[in-house]
Amino acid sequence: MDTGALLHGGISEPAASALDHVLLVVQINDWSLRTIAPIEMKTGFSWVQAKPACSLARVAASGGP
């Protein structure tokens, strides 16, 4: 499981102020097909089939009041 965040701000925002720009936090079920990954990494194109679509939790939490 991973955690994802939707941020409000530009890509040049400093890391120190990133928490001030979090709008939503959501849990992500990130799948990796580990038997296929080493074969794909040798091609130089990164993971194509070893990373299928991910799924998100049904609820996202906001940090606002």
C-alpha positions in Angstrom: 0.0 0.0 0.0 1.1 3.5 -0.8 -0.2 6.9 0.2 -1.0 9.6 -2.4 -1.6 13.3 -2.0 -3.3 15.9 -4.2 -1.4 19.1 -3.8 -2.3 22.7 -4.7 0.8 24.5 -5.9 3.4 24.5 -8.5 6.1 22.0 -9.3 8.7 24.5 -8.0 7.2 24.5 -4.5 9.9 23.8 -1.9 9.6 20.5 0.0 9.6 22.4 3.3 6.2 23.9 2.5 4.6 20.9 0.7 2.4 20.0 3.7 0.8 23.4 3.6 -0.5 22.6 0.1 -2.0 19.2 0.7 -5.7 19.1 -0.3 -6.5 15.3 -0.1 -4.7 12.2 1.1 -5.7 8.8 -0.3 -4.5 5.2 0.1 -3.3 3.5 -3.2 -3.1 -0.2 -3.8 0.0 -0.2 -6.1 0.5 -3.6 -7.8 3.8 -4.8 -9.1 4.2 -8.1 -11.0 7.6 -9.0 -9.6 8.2 -12.0 -11.9 7.9 -9.7 -15.0 9.7 -6.7 -13.6 13.3 -7.9 -13.9 12.8 -8.9 -17.6 11.3 -5.5 -18.4 14.0 -3.5 -16.5 16.6 -5.1 -18.8 15.0 -3.5 -21.9 15.7 0.0 -20.7 12.0 1.1 -21.1 11.2 0.7 -17.5 8.0 -1.2 -16.4 5.3 -1.5 -18.9 3.4 -4.7 -18.2 4.8 -5.2 -14.6 2.9 -2.2 -13.3 -0.8 -2.7 -14.1 -3.5 -0.1 -13.2 -3.6 0.8 -9.5 -6.7 1.1 -7.3 -7.6 3.9 -4.9 -9.4 3.8 -1.6 -13.1 4.8 -1.8 -12.5 7.7 0.6 -10.0 10.5 0.6 -9.2 12.6 3.7 -8.8 16.3 3.6 -6.6 18.2 6.0 -8.8 21.3 6.2 -11.0 22.4 9.1 
